[in-house]
Amino acid sequence: MPTPRMTMKTIIKILRLHAAGCSQRQIARACGLSKGSVGKYLQRATEAQIGGPLAEG
């Protein structure tokens, strides 16, 4: 069974919390995700060079 897709709101929340200095564990708790999922999306954002402006506002 495939994994359900993550909403864009959740992804933006992950990026904003990361930009605010939260740890992956703190982000996972705040979003109701596993630490591995948070790490995966942060890695994908890094590879796509997404960070600054989207994460801040």
mmCIF entry with sequence, helices, sheets and N, C-alpha, C, O atoms, coordinates in Angstrom:
data_MODEL
# 
_entry.id   MODEL 
# 
_entity.id                         1 
_entity.type                       polymer 
_entity.pdbx_number_of_molecules   1 
# 
_entity_poly.entity_id                      1 
_entity_poly.type                           'polypeptide(L)' 
_entity_poly.nstd_linkage                   no 
_entity_poly.nstd_monomer                   no 
_entity_poly.pdbx_seq_one_letter_code       MPTPRMTMKTIIKILRLHAAGCSQRQIARACGLSKGSVGKYLQRATEAQIGGPLAEG 
_entity_poly.pdbx_seq_one_letter_code_can   MPTPRMTMKTIIKILRLHAAGCSQRQIARACGLSKGSVGKYLQRATEAQIGGPLAEG 
_entity_poly.pdbx_strand_id                 A 
# 
loop_
_entity_poly_seq.entity_id 
_entity_poly_seq.num 
_entity_poly_seq.mon_id 
_entity_poly_seq.hetero 
1 1  MET n 
1 2  PRO n 
1 3  THR n 
1 4  PRO n 
1 5  ARG n 
1 6  MET n 
1 7  THR n 
1 8  MET n 
1 9  LYS n 
1 10 THR n 
1 11 ILE n 
1 12 ILE n 
1 13 LYS n 
1 14 ILE n 
1 15 LEU n 
1 16 ARG n 
1 17 LEU n 
1 18 HIS n 
1 19 ALA n 
1 20 ALA n 
1 21 GLY n 
1 22 CYS n 
1 23 SER n 
1 24 GLN n 
1 25 ARG n 
1 26 GLN n 
1 27 ILE n 
1 28 ALA n 
1 29 ARG n 
1 30 ALA n 
1 31 CYS n 
1 32 GLY n 
1 33 LEU n 
1 34 SER n 
1 35 LYS n 
1 36 GLY n 
1 37 SER n 
1 38 VAL n 
1 39 GLY n 
1 40 LYS n 
1 41 TYR n 
1 42 LEU n 
1 43 GLN n 
1 44 ARG n 
1 45 ALA n 
1 46 THR n 
1 47 GLU n 
1 48 ALA n 
1 49 GLN n 
1 50 ILE n 
1 51 GLY n 
1 52 GLY n 
1 53 PRO n 
1 54 LEU n 
1 55 ALA n 
1 56 GLU n 
1 57 GLY n 
# 
_struct_asym.id          A 
_struct_asym.entity_id   1 
# 
loop_
_struct_conf.conf_type_id 
_struct_conf.id 
_struct_conf.pdbx_PDB_helix_id 
_struct_conf.beg_label_comp_id 
_struct_conf.beg_label_asym_id 
_struct_conf.beg_label_seq_id 
_struct_conf.pdbx_beg_PDB_ins_code 
_struct_conf.end_label_comp_id 
_struct_conf.end_label_asym_id 
_struct_conf.end_label_seq_id 
_struct_conf.pdbx_end_PDB_ins_code 
_struct_conf.beg_auth_comp_id 
_struct_conf.beg_auth_asym_id 
_struct_conf.beg_auth_seq_id 
_struct_conf.end_auth_comp_id 
_struct_conf.end_auth_asym_id 
_struct_conf.end_auth_seq_id 
_struct_conf.pdbx_PDB_helix_class 
_struct_conf.details 
_struct_conf.pdbx_PDB_helix_length 
HELX_P HELX_P1 AA1 MET A 8  ? ALA A 19 ? MET A 8  ALA A 19 1 ? 12 
HELX_P HELX_P2 AA2 GLN A 24 ? CYS A 31 ? GLN A 24 CYS A 31 1 ? 8  
HELX_P HELX_P3 AA3 LYS A 35 ? GLU A 47 ? LYS A 35 GLU A 47 1 ? 13 
HELX_P HELX_P4 AA4 GLY A 52 ? GLU A 56 ? GLY A 52 GLU A 56 1 ? 5  
# 
_struct_conf_type.id          HELX_P 
_struct_conf_type.criteria    ? 
_struct_conf_type.reference   ? 
# 
loop_
_atom_site.group_PDB 
_atom_site.id 
_atom_site.type_symbol 
_atom_site.label_atom_id 
_atom_site.label_alt_id 
_atom_site.label_comp_id 
_atom_site.label_asym_id 
_atom_site.label_entity_id 
_atom_site.label_seq_id 
_atom_site.pdbx_PDB_ins_code 
_atom_site.Cartn_x 
_atom_site.Cartn_y 
_atom_site.Cartn_z 
_atom_site.occupancy 
_atom_site.B_iso_or_equiv 
_atom_site.pdbx_formal_charge 
_atom_site.auth_seq_id 
_atom_site.auth_comp_id 
_atom_site.auth_asym_id 
_atom_site.auth_atom_id 
_atom_site.pdbx_PDB_model_num 
ATOM 1   N N  . MET A 1 1  ? 0.843  -1.178 0.000  1.00 0.00 ? 1  MET A N  1 
ATOM 2   C CA . MET A 1 1  ? 0.000  0.000  0.000  1.00 0.00 ? 1  MET A CA 1 
ATOM 3   C C  . MET A 1 1  ? 0.888  1.242  0.000  1.00 0.00 ? 1  MET A C  1 
ATOM 4   O O  . MET A 1 1  ? 1.789  1.356  0.832  1.00 0.00 ? 1  MET A O  1 
ATOM 5   N N  . PRO A 1 2  ? 0.644  2.173  -0.925 1.00 0.00 ? 2  PRO A N  1 
ATOM 6   C CA . PRO A 1 2  ? 1.501  3.363  -0.998 1.00 0.00 ? 2  PRO A CA 1 
ATOM 7   C C  . PRO A 1 2  ? 1.307  4.296  0.193  1.00 0.00 ? 2  PRO A C  1 
ATOM 8   O O  . PRO A 1 2  ? 0.264  4.293  0.848  1.00 0.00 ? 2  PRO A O  1 
ATOM 9   N N  . THR A 1 3  ? 2.320  5.079  0.450  1.00 0.00 ? 3  THR A N  1 
ATOM 10  C CA . THR A 1 3  ? 2.274  6.050  1.526  1.00 0.00 ? 3  THR A CA 1 
ATOM 11  C C  . THR A 1 3  ? 1.419  7.236  1.100  1.00 0.00 ? 3  THR A C  1 
ATOM 12  O O  . THR A 1 3  ? 1.516  7.675  -0.046 1.00 0.00 ? 3  THR A O  1 
ATOM 13  N N  . PRO A 1 4  ? 0.582  7.767  1.992  1.00 0.00 ? 4  PRO A N  1 
ATOM 14  C CA . PRO A 1 4  ? -0.209 8.945  1.609  1.00 0.00 ? 4  PRO A CA 1 
ATOM 15  C C  . PRO A 1 4  ? 0.689  10.154 1.348  1.00 0.00 ? 4  PRO A C  1 
ATOM 16  O O  . PRO A 1 4  ? 1.748  10.296 1.960  1.00 0.00 ? 4  PRO A O  1 
ATOM 17  N N  . ARG A 1 5  ? 0.259  11.013 0.445  1.00 0.00 ? 5  ARG A N  1 
ATOM 18  C CA . ARG A 1 5  ? 1.037  12.207 0.110  1.00 0.00 ? 5  ARG A CA 1 
ATOM 19  C C  . ARG A 1 5  ? 0.984  13.223 1.241  1.00 0.00 ? 5  ARG A C  1 
ATOM 20  O O  . ARG A 1 5  ? 0.000  13.318 1.974  1.00 0.00 ? 5  ARG A O  1 
ATOM 21  N N  . MET A 1 6  ? 2.051  13.965 1.359  1.00 0.00 ? 6  MET A N  1 
ATOM 22  C CA . MET A 1 6  ? 2.128  15.016 2.362  1.00 0.00 ? 6  MET A CA 1 
ATOM 23  C C  . MET A 1 6  ? 1.564  16.294 1.751  1.00 0.00 ? 6  MET A C  1 
ATOM 24  O O  . MET A 1 6  ? 1.821  16.591 0.584  1.00 0.00 ? 6  MET A O  1 
ATOM 25  N N  . THR A 1 7  ? 0.807  17.043 2.525  1.00 0.00 ? 7  THR A N  1 
ATOM 26  C CA . THR A 1 7  ? 0.243  18.288 2.013  1.00 0.00 ? 7  THR A CA 1 
ATOM 27  C C  . THR A 1 7  ? 1.326  19.366 1.955  1.00 0.00 ? 7  THR A C  1 
ATOM 28  O O  . THR A 1 7  ? 2.317  19.307 2.683  1.00 0.00 ? 7  THR A O  1 
ATOM 29  N N  . MET A 1 8  ? 1.123  20.337 1.088  1.00 0.00 ? 8  MET A N  1 
ATOM 30  C CA . MET A 1 8  ? 2.083  21.432 0.958  1.00 0.00 ? 8  MET A CA 1 
ATOM 31  C C  . MET A 1 8  ? 2.163  22.241 2.253  1.00 0.00 ? 8  MET A C  1 
ATOM 32  O O  . MET A 1 8  ? 3.228  22.753 2.598  1.00 0.00 ? 8  MET A O  1 
ATOM 33  N N  . LYS A 1 9  ? 1.054  22.357 2.964  1.00 0.00 ? 9  LYS A N  1 
ATOM 34  C CA . LYS A 1 9  ? 1.060  23.077 4.246  1.00 0.00 ? 9  LYS A CA 1 
ATOM 35  C C  . LYS A 1 9  ? 2.022  22.424 5.225  1.00 0.00 ? 9  LYS A C  1 
ATOM 36  O O  . LYS A 1 9  ? 2.759  23.109 5.933  1.00 0.00 ? 9  LYS A O  1 
ATOM 37  N N  . THR A 1 10 ? 2.012  21.097 5.263  1.00 0.00 ? 10 THR A N  1 
ATOM 38  C CA . THR A 1 10 ? 2.893  20.376 6.179  1.00 0.00 ? 10 THR A CA 1 
ATOM 39  C C  . THR A 1 10 ? 4.349  20.555 5.782  1.00 0.00 ? 10 THR A C  1 
ATOM 40  O O  . THR A 1 10 ? 5.213  20.737 6.640  1.00 0.00 ? 10 THR A O  1 
ATOM 41  N N  . ILE A 1 11 ? 4.623  20.504 4.486  1.00 0.00 ? 11 ILE A N  1 
ATOM 42  C CA . ILE A 1 11 ? 5.994  20.671 4.012  1.00 0.00 ? 11 ILE A CA 1 
ATOM 43  C C  . ILE A 1 11 ? 6.499  22.073 4.352  1.00 0.00 ? 11 ILE A C  1 
ATOM 44  O O  . ILE A 1 11 ? 7.634  22.234 4.801  1.00 0.00 ? 11 ILE A O  1 
ATOM 45  N N  . ILE A 1 12 ? 5.669  23.071 4.142  1.00 0.00 ? 12 ILE A N  1 
ATOM 46  C CA . ILE A 1 12 ? 6.056  24.452 4.468  1.00 0.00 ? 12 ILE A CA 1 
ATOM 47  C C  . ILE A 1 12 ? 6.270  24.598 5.973  1.00 0.00 ? 12 ILE A C  1 
ATOM 48  O O  . ILE A 1 12 ? 7.181  25.303 6.408  1.00 0.00 ? 12 ILE A O  1 
ATOM 49  N N  . LYS A 1 13 ? 5.430  23.931 6.767  1.00 0.00 ? 13 LYS A N  1 
ATOM 50  C CA . LYS A 1 13 ? 5.592  23.979 8.221  1.00 0.00 ? 13 LYS A CA 1 
ATOM 51  C C  . LYS A 1 13 ? 6.932  23.364 8.626  1.00 0.00 ? 13 LYS A C  1 
ATOM 52  O O  . LYS A 1 13 ? 7.617  23.890 9.503  1.00 0.00 ? 13 LYS A O  1 
ATOM 53  N N  . ILE A 1 14 ? 7.302  22.259 7.992  1.00 0.00 ? 14 ILE A N  1 
ATOM 54  C CA . ILE A 1 14 ? 8.593  21.617 8.268  1.00 0.00 ? 14 ILE A CA 1 
ATOM 55  C C  . ILE A 1 14 ? 9.728  22.588 7.962  1.00 0.00 ? 14 ILE A C  1 
ATOM 56  O O  . ILE A 1 14 ? 10.650 22.742 8.763  1.00 0.00 ? 14 ILE A O  1 
ATOM 57  N N  . LEU A 1 15 ? 9.662  23.242 6.802  1.00 0.00 ? 15 LEU A N  1 
ATOM 58  C CA . LEU A 1 15 ? 10.724 24.167 6.404  1.00 0.00 ? 15 LEU A CA 1 
ATOM 59  C C  . LEU A 1 15 ? 10.800 25.382 7.333  1.00 0.00 ? 15 LEU A C  1 
ATOM 60  O O  . LEU A 1 15 ? 11.890 25.842 7.670  1.00 0.00 ? 15 LEU A O  1 
ATOM 61  N N  . ARG A 1 16 ? 9.652  25.891 7.739  1.00 0.00 ? 16 ARG A N  1 
ATOM 62  C CA . ARG A 1 16 ? 9.646  27.048 8.644  1.00 0.00 ? 16 ARG A CA 1 
ATOM 63  C C  . ARG A 1 16 ? 10.212 26.693 10.009 1.00 0.00 ? 16 ARG A C  1 
ATOM 64  O O  . ARG A 1 16 ? 10.996 27.454 10.577 1.00 0.00 ? 16 ARG A O  1 
ATOM 65  N N  . LEU A 1 17 ? 9.818  25.540 10.537 1.00 0.00 ? 17 LEU A N  1 
ATOM 66  C CA . LEU A 1 17 ? 10.343 25.120 11.840 1.00 0.00 ? 17 LEU A CA 1 
ATOM 67  C C  . LEU A 1 17 ? 11.843 24.875 11.771 1.00 0.00 ? 17 LEU A C  1 
ATOM 68  O O  . LEU A 1 17 ? 12.576 25.198 12.706 1.00 0.00 ? 17 LEU A O  1 
ATOM 69  N N  . HIS A 1 18 ? 12.297 24.300 10.656 1.00 0.00 ? 18 HIS A N  1 
ATOM 70  C CA . HIS A 1 18 ? 13.729 24.059 10.485 1.00 0.00 ? 18 HIS A CA 1 
ATOM 71  C C  . HIS A 1 18 ? 14.487 25.382 10.422 1.00 0.00 ? 18 HIS A C  1 
ATOM 72  O O  . HIS A 1 18 ? 15.555 25.516 11.020 1.00 0.00 ? 18 HIS A O  1 
ATOM 73  N N  . ALA A 1 19 ? 13.938 26.359 9.698  1.00 0.00 ? 19 ALA A N  1 
ATOM 74  C CA . ALA A 1 19 ? 14.574 27.674 9.596  1.00 0.00 ? 19 ALA A CA 1 
ATOM 75  C C  . ALA A 1 19 ? 14.589 28.379 10.949 1.00 0.00 ? 19 ALA A C  1 
ATOM 76  O O  . ALA A 1 19 ? 15.464 29.204 11.216 1.00 0.00 ? 19 ALA A O  1 
ATOM 77  N N  . ALA A 1 20 ? 13.612 28.050 11.805 1.00 0.00 ? 20 ALA A N  1 
ATOM 78  C CA . ALA A 1 20 ? 13.544 28.655 13.136 1.00 0.00 ? 20 ALA A CA 1 
ATOM 79  C C  . ALA A 1 20 ? 14.523 27.997 14.114 1.00 0.00 ? 20 ALA A C  1 
ATOM 80  O O  . ALA A 1 20 ? 14.671 28.452 15.248 1.00 0.00 ? 20 ALA A O  1 
ATOM 81  N N  . GLY A 1 21 ? 15.187 26.931 13.673 1.00 0.00 ? 21 GLY A N  1 
ATOM 82  C CA . GLY A 1 21 ? 16.194 26.299 14.515 1.00 0.00 ? 21 GLY A CA 1 
ATOM 83  C C  . GLY A 1 21 ? 15.714 25.090 15.297 1.00 0.00 ? 21 GLY A C  1 
ATOM 84  O O  . GLY A 1 21 ? 16.419 24.622 16.191 1.00 0.00 ? 21 GLY A O  1 
ATOM 85  N N  . CYS A 1 22 ? 14.539 24.576 14.984 1.00 0.00 ? 22 CYS A N  1 
ATOM 86  C CA . CYS A 1 22 ? 14.021 23.394 15.678 1.00 0.00 ? 22 CYS A CA 1 
ATOM 87  C C  . CYS A 1 22 ? 14.745 22.142 15.191 1.00 0.00 ? 22 CYS A C  1 
ATOM 88  O O  . CYS A 1 22 ? 15.175 22.072 14.039 1.00 0.00 ? 22 CYS A O  1 
ATOM 89  N N  . SER A 1 23 ? 14.876 21.164 16.068 1.00 0.00 ? 23 SER A N  1 
ATOM 90  C CA . SER A 1 23 ? 15.503 19.900 15.700 1.00 0.00 ? 23 SER A CA 1 
ATOM 91  C C  . SER A 1 23 ? 14.517 19.050 14.907 1.00 0.00 ? 23 SER A C  1 
ATOM 92  O O  . SER A 1 23 ? 13.317 19.325 14.898 1.00 0.00 ? 23 SER A O  1 
ATOM 93  N N  . GLN A 1 24 ? 15.022 18.029 14.249 1.00 0.00 ? 24 GLN A N  1 
ATOM 94  C CA . GLN A 1 24 ? 14.147 17.137 13.490 1.00 0.00 ? 24 GLN A CA 1 
ATOM 95  C C  . GLN A 1 24 ? 13.139 16.448 14.413 1.00 0.00 ? 24 GLN A C  1 
ATOM 96  O O  . GLN A 1 24 ? 11.994 16.215 14.025 1.00 0.00 ? 24 GLN A O  1 
ATOM 97  N N  . ARG A 1 25 ? 13.558 16.132 15.603 1.00 0.00 ? 25 ARG A N  1 
ATOM 98  C CA . ARG A 1 25 ? 12.655 15.497 16.568 1.00 0.00 ? 25 ARG A CA 1 
ATOM 99  C C  . ARG A 1 25 ? 11.519 16.445 16.964 1.00 0.00 ? 25 ARG A C  1 
ATOM 100 O O  . ARG A 1 25 ? 10.359 16.039 17.038 1.00 0.00 ? 25 ARG A O  1 
ATOM 101 N N  . GLN A 1 26 ? 11.864 17.709 17.218 1.00 0.00 ? 26 GLN A N  1 
ATOM 102 C CA . GLN A 1 26 ? 10.841 18.701 17.577 1.00 0.00 ? 26 GLN A CA 1 
ATOM 103 C C  . GLN A 1 26 ? 9.871  18.932 16.416 1.00 0.00 ? 26 GLN A C  1 
ATOM 104 O O  . GLN A 1 26 ? 8.663  19.050 16.620 1.00 0.00 ? 26 GLN A O  1 
ATOM 105 N N  . ILE A 1 27 ? 10.409 18.993 15.205 1.00 0.00 ? 27 ILE A N  1 
ATOM 106 C CA . ILE A 1 27 ? 9.568  19.184 14.024 1.00 0.00 ? 27 ILE A CA 1 
ATOM 107 C C  . ILE A 1 27 ? 8.638  17.994 13.851 1.00 0.00 ? 27 ILE A C  1 
ATOM 108 O O  . ILE A 1 27 ? 7.457  18.167 13.548 1.00 0.00 ? 27 ILE A O  1 
ATOM 109 N N  . ALA A 1 28 ? 9.160  16.785 14.042 1.00 0.00 ? 28 ALA A N  1 
ATOM 110 C CA . ALA A 1 28 ? 8.352  15.579 13.899 1.00 0.00 ? 28 ALA A CA 1 
ATOM 111 C C  . ALA A 1 28 ? 7.187  15.580 14.878 1.00 0.00 ? 28 ALA A C  1 
ATOM 112 O O  . ALA A 1 28 ? 6.063  15.237 14.511 1.00 0.00 ? 28 ALA A O  1 
ATOM 113 N N  . ARG A 1 29 ? 7.450  15.963 16.113 1.00 0.00 ? 29 ARG A N  1 
ATOM 114 C CA . ARG A 1 29 ? 6.374  16.021 17.112 1.00 0.00 ? 29 ARG A CA 1 
ATOM 115 C C  . ARG A 1 29 ? 5.330  17.067 16.746 1.00 0.00 ? 29 ARG A C  1 
ATOM 116 O O  . ARG A 1 29 ? 4.131  16.817 16.866 1.00 0.00 ? 29 ARG A O  1 
ATOM 117 N N  . ALA A 1 30 ? 5.780  18.233 16.301 1.00 0.00 ? 30 ALA A N  1 
ATOM 118 C CA . ALA A 1 30 ? 4.864  19.326 15.972 1.00 0.00 ? 30 ALA A CA 1 
ATOM 119 C C  . ALA A 1 30 ? 3.974  18.993 14.775 1.00 0.00 ? 30 ALA A C  1 
ATOM 120 O O  . ALA A 1 30 ? 2.832  19.447 14.698 1.00 0.00 ? 30 ALA A O  1 
ATOM 121 N N  . CYS A 1 31 ? 4.500  18.198 13.844 1.00 0.00 ? 31 CYS A N  1 
ATOM 122 C CA . CYS A 1 31 ? 3.758  17.884 12.623 1.00 0.00 ? 31 CYS A CA 1 
ATOM 123 C C  . CYS A 1 31 ? 3.081  16.519 12.674 1.00 0.00 ? 31 CYS A C  1 
ATOM 124 O O  . CYS A 1 31 ? 2.313  16.177 11.775 1.00 0.00 ? 31 CYS A O  1 
ATOM 125 N N  . GLY A 1 32 ? 3.354  15.742 13.708 1.00 0.00 ? 32 GLY A N  1 
ATOM 126 C CA . GLY A 1 32 ? 2.764  14.407 13.801 1.00 0.00 ? 32 GLY A CA 1 
ATOM 127 C C  . GLY A 1 32 ? 3.357  13.429 12.802 1.00 0.00 ? 32 GLY A C  1 
ATOM 128 O O  . GLY A 1 32 ? 2.648  12.582 12.260 1.00 0.00 ? 32 GLY A O  1 
ATOM 129 N N  . LEU A 1 33 ? 4.669  13.545 12.555 1.00 0.00 ? 33 LEU A N  1 
ATOM 130 C CA . LEU A 1 33 ? 5.364  12.697 11.599 1.00 0.00 ? 33 LEU A CA 1 
ATOM 131 C C  . LEU A 1 33 ? 6.494  11.949 12.286 1.00 0.00 ? 33 LEU A C  1 
ATOM 132 O O  . LEU A 1 33 ? 6.801  12.199 13.452 1.00 0.00 ? 33 LEU A O  1 
ATOM 133 N N  . SER A 1 34 ? 7.107  11.033 11.556 1.00 0.00 ? 34 SER A N  1 
ATOM 134 C CA . SER A 1 34 ? 8.292  10.372 12.088 1.00 0.00 ? 34 SER A CA 1 
ATOM 135 C C  . SER A 1 34 ? 9.509  11.247 11.819 1.00 0.00 ? 34 SER A C  1 
ATOM 136 O O  . SER A 1 34 ? 9.491  12.098 10.930 1.00 0.00 ? 34 SER A O  1 
ATOM 137 N N  . LYS A 1 35 ? 10.562 11.026 12.595 1.00 0.00 ? 35 LYS A N  1 
ATOM 138 C CA . LYS A 1 35 ? 11.795 11.785 12.415 1.00 0.00 ? 35 LYS A CA 1 
ATOM 139 C C  . LYS A 1 35 ? 12.397 11.495 11.037 1.00 0.00 ? 35 LYS A C  1 
ATOM 140 O O  . LYS A 1 35 ? 13.007 12.372 10.426 1.00 0.00 ? 35 LYS A O  1 
ATOM 141 N N  . GLY A 1 36 ? 12.227 10.286 10.562 1.00 0.00 ? 36 GLY A N  1 
ATOM 142 C CA . GLY A 1 36 ? 12.725 9.908  9.241  1.00 0.00 ? 36 GLY A CA 1 
ATOM 143 C C  . GLY A 1 36 ? 12.031 10.665 8.118  1.00 0.00 ? 36 GLY A C  1 
ATOM 144 O O  . GLY A 1 36 ? 12.669 11.065 7.144  1.00 0.00 ? 36 GLY A O  1 
ATOM 145 N N  . SER A 1 37 ? 10.726 10.860 8.255  1.00 0.00 ? 37 SER A N  1 
ATOM 146 C CA . SER A 1 37 ? 9.981  11.616 7.241  1.00 0.00 ? 37 SER A CA 1 
ATOM 147 C C  . SER A 1 37 ? 10.443 13.061 7.200  1.00 0.00 ? 37 SER A C  1 
ATOM 148 O O  . SER A 1 37 ? 10.607 13.641 6.127  1.00 0.00 ? 37 SER A O  1 
ATOM 149 N N  . VAL A 1 38 ? 10.651 13.632 8.364  1.00 0.00 ? 38 VAL A N  1 
ATOM 150 C CA . VAL A 1 38 ? 11.131 15.015 8.438  1.00 0.00 ? 38 VAL A CA 1 
ATOM 151 C C  . VAL A 1 38 ? 12.497 15.115 7.765  1.00 0.00 ? 38 VAL A C  1 
ATOM 152 O O  . VAL A 1 38 ? 12.735 16.026 6.972  1.00 0.00 ? 38 VAL A O  1 
ATOM 153 N N  . GLY A 1 39 ? 13.377 14.198 8.073  1.00 0.00 ? 39 GLY A N  1 
ATOM 154 C CA . GLY A 1 39 ? 14.710 14.191 7.475  1.00 0.00 ? 39 GLY A CA 1 
ATOM 155 C C  . GLY A 1 39 ? 14.657 14.047 5.965  1.00 0.00 ? 39 GLY A C  1 
ATOM 156 O O  . GLY A 1 39 ? 15.422 14.687 5.244  1.00 0.00 ? 39 GLY A O  1 
ATOM 157 N N  . LYS A 1 40 ? 13.745 13.199 5.488  1.00 0.00 ? 40 LYS A N  1 
ATOM 158 C CA . LYS A 1 40 ? 13.595 12.981 4.052  1.00 0.00 ? 40 LYS A CA 1 
ATOM 159 C C  . LYS A 1 40 ? 13.172 14.271 3.350  1.00 0.00 ? 40 LYS A C  1 
ATOM 160 O O  . LYS A 1 40 ? 13.725 14.619 2.307  1.00 0.00 ? 40 LYS A O  1 
ATOM 161 N N  . TYR A 1 41 ? 12.208 14.973 3.910  1.00 0.00 ? 41 TYR A N  1 
ATOM 162 C CA . TYR A 1 41 ? 11.742 16.204 3.278  1.00 0.00 ? 41 TYR A CA 1 
ATOM 163 C C  . TYR A 1 41 ? 12.766 17.332 3.387  1.00 0.00 ? 41 TYR A C  1 
ATOM 164 O O  . TYR A 1 41 ? 12.874 18.153 2.476  1.00 0.00 ? 41 TYR A O  1 
ATOM 165 N N  . LEU A 1 42 ? 13.505 17.386 4.470  1.00 0.00 ? 42 LEU A N  1 
ATOM 166 C CA . LEU A 1 42 ? 14.569 18.380 4.586  1.00 0.00 ? 42 LEU A CA 1 
ATOM 167 C C  . LEU A 1 42 ? 15.679 18.097 3.574  1.00 0.00 ? 42 LEU A C  1 
ATOM 168 O O  . LEU A 1 42 ? 16.244 19.025 2.995  1.00 0.00 ? 42 LEU A O  1 
ATOM 169 N N  . GLN A 1 43 ? 15.991 16.825 3.361  1.00 0.00 ? 43 GLN A N  1 
ATOM 170 C CA . GLN A 1 43 ? 17.000 16.445 2.373  1.00 0.00 ? 43 GLN A CA 1 
ATOM 171 C C  . GLN A 1 43 ? 16.539 16.814 0.969  1.00 0.00 ? 43 GLN A C  1 
ATOM 172 O O  . GLN A 1 43 ? 17.317 17.338 0.173  1.00 0.00 ? 43 GLN A O  1 
ATOM 173 N N  . ARG A 1 44 ? 15.272 16.539 0.667  1.00 0.00 ? 44 ARG A N  1 
ATOM 174 C CA . ARG A 1 44 ? 14.733 16.888 -0.654 1.00 0.00 ? 44 ARG A CA 1 
ATOM 175 C C  . ARG A 1 44 ? 14.749 18.397 -0.872 1.00 0.00 ? 44 ARG A C  1 
ATOM 176 O O  . ARG A 1 44 ? 15.036 18.861 -1.976 1.00 0.00 ? 44 ARG A O  1 
ATOM 177 N N  . ALA A 1 45 ? 14.447 19.157 0.161  1.00 0.00 ? 45 ALA A N  1 
ATOM 178 C CA . ALA A 1 45 ? 14.465 20.619 0.055  1.00 0.00 ? 45 ALA A CA 1 
ATOM 179 C C  . ALA A 1 45 ? 15.892 21.117 -0.194 1.00 0.00 ? 45 ALA A C  1 
ATOM 180 O O  . ALA A 1 45 ? 16.098 22.053 -0.966 1.00 0.00 ? 45 ALA A O  1 
ATOM 181 N N  . THR A 1 46 ? 16.860 20.500 0.451  1.00 0.00 ? 46 THR A N  1 
ATOM 182 C CA . THR A 1 46 ? 18.261 20.864 0.260  1.00 0.00 ? 46 THR A CA 1 
ATOM 183 C C  . THR A 1 46 ? 18.694 20.565 -1.168 1.00 0.00 ? 46 THR A C  1 
ATOM 184 O O  . THR A 1 46 ? 19.359 21.383 -1.804 1.00 0.00 ? 46 THR A O  1 
ATOM 185 N N  . GLU A 1 47 ? 18.316 19.390 -1.675 1.00 0.00 ? 47 GLU A N  1 
ATOM 186 C CA . GLU A 1 47 ? 18.678 19.007 -3.036 1.00 0.00 ? 47 GLU A CA 1 
ATOM 187 C C  . GLU A 1 47 ? 18.035 19.934 -4.062 1.00 0.00 ? 47 GLU A C  1 
ATOM 188 O O  . GLU A 1 47 ? 18.630 20.212 -5.103 1.00 0.00 ? 47 GLU A O  1 
ATOM 189 N N  . ALA A 1 48 ? 16.836 20.411 -3.779 1.00 0.00 ? 48 ALA A N  1 
ATOM 190 C CA . ALA A 1 48 ? 16.135 21.314 -4.691 1.00 0.00 ? 48 ALA A CA 1 
ATOM 191 C C  . ALA A 1 48 ? 16.504 22.776 -4.446 1.00 0.00 ? 48 ALA A C  1 
ATOM 192 O O  . ALA A 1 48 ? 15.980 23.675 -5.103 1.00 0.00 ? 48 ALA A O  1 
ATOM 193 N N  . GLN A 1 49 ? 17.404 23.003 -3.499 1.00 0.00 ? 49 GLN A N  1 
ATOM 194 C CA . GLN A 1 49 ? 17.861 24.340 -3.111 1.00 0.00 ? 49 GLN A CA 1 
ATOM 195 C C  . GLN A 1 49 ? 16.705 25.235 -2.680 1.00 0.00 ? 49 GLN A C  1 
ATOM 196 O O  . GLN A 1 49 ? 16.647 26.416 -3.024 1.00 0.00 ? 49 GLN A O  1 
ATOM 197 N N  . ILE A 1 50 ? 15.790 24.648 -1.921 1.00 0.00 ? 50 ILE A N  1 
ATOM 198 C CA . ILE A 1 50 ? 14.667 25.388 -1.342 1.00 0.00 ? 50 ILE A CA 1 
ATOM 199 C C  . ILE A 1 50 ? 15.014 25.634 0.104  1.00 0.00 ? 50 ILE A C  1 
ATOM 200 O O  . ILE A 1 50 ? 15.472 24.725 0.797  1.00 0.00 ? 50 ILE A O  1 
ATOM 201 N N  . GLY A 1 51 ? 14.805 26.841 0.568  1.00 0.00 ? 51 GLY A N  1 
ATOM 202 C CA . GLY A 1 51 ? 15.113 27.109 1.961  1.00 0.00 ? 51 GLY A CA 1 
ATOM 203 C C  . GLY A 1 51 ? 14.689 28.475 2.397  1.00 0.00 ? 51 GLY A C  1 
ATOM 204 O O  . GLY A 1 51 ? 13.592 28.654 2.927  1.00 0.00 ? 51 GLY A O  1 
ATOM 205 N N  . GLY A 1 52 ? 15.540 29.439 2.180  1.00 0.00 ? 52 GLY A N  1 
ATOM 206 C CA . GLY A 1 52 ? 15.377 30.785 2.675  1.00 0.00 ? 52 GLY A CA 1 
ATOM 207 C C  . GLY A 1 52 ? 14.004 31.418 2.548  1.00 0.00 ? 52 GLY A C  1 
ATOM 208 O O  . GLY A 1 52 ? 13.233 31.397 3.507  1.00 0.00 ? 52 GLY A O  1 
ATOM 209 N N  . PRO A 1 53 ? 13.673 31.984 1.384  1.00 0.00 ? 53 PRO A N  1 
ATOM 210 C CA . PRO A 1 53 ? 12.426 32.751 1.264  1.00 0.00 ? 53 PRO A CA 1 
ATOM 211 C C  . PRO A 1 53 ? 11.161 31.947 1.547  1.00 0.00 ? 53 PRO A C  1 
ATOM 212 O O  . PRO A 1 53 ? 10.253 32.447 2.211  1.00 0.00 ? 53 PRO A O  1 
ATOM 213 N N  . LEU A 1 54 ? 11.085 30.714 1.058  1.00 0.00 ? 54 LEU A N  1 
ATOM 214 C CA . LEU A 1 54 ? 9.893  29.894 1.282  1.00 0.00 ? 54 LEU A CA 1 
ATOM 215 C C  . LEU A 1 54 ? 9.754  29.573 2.758  1.00 0.00 ? 54 LEU A C  1 
ATOM 216 O O  . LEU A 1 54 ? 8.652  29.625 3.305  1.00 0.00 ? 54 LEU A O  1 
ATOM 217 N N  . ALA A 1 55 ? 10.851 29.244 3.399  1.00 0.00 ? 55 ALA A N  1 
ATOM 218 C CA . ALA A 1 55 ? 10.798 28.868 4.810  1.00 0.00 ? 55 ALA A CA 1 
ATOM 219 C C  . ALA A 1 55 ? 10.463 30.044 5.703  1.00 0.00 ? 55 ALA A C  1 
ATOM 220 O O  . ALA A 1 55 ? 9.837  29.865 6.747  1.00 0.00 ? 55 ALA A O  1 
ATOM 221 N N  . GLU A 1 56 ? 10.865 31.241 5.315  1.00 0.00 ? 56 GLU A N  1 
ATOM 222 C CA . GLU A 1 56 ? 10.648 32.409 6.166  1.00 0.00 ? 56 GLU A CA 1 
ATOM 223 C C  . GLU A 1 56 ? 9.304  33.091 5.950  1.00 0.00 ? 56 GLU A C  1 
ATOM 224 O O  . GLU A 1 56 ? 8.779  33.707 6.878  1.00 0.00 ? 56 GLU A O  1 
ATOM 225 N N  . GLY A 1 57 ? 8.743  33.001 4.771  1.00 0.00 ? 57 GLY A N  1 
ATOM 226 C CA . GLY A 1 57 ? 7.528  33.753 4.622  1.00 0.00 ? 57 GLY A CA 1 
ATOM 227 C C  . GLY A 1 57 ? 6.746  33.401 3.431  1.00 0.00 ? 57 GLY A C  1 
ATOM 228 O O  . GLY A 1 57 ? 5.685  33.979 3.196  1.00 0.00 ? 57 GLY A O  1 
# 
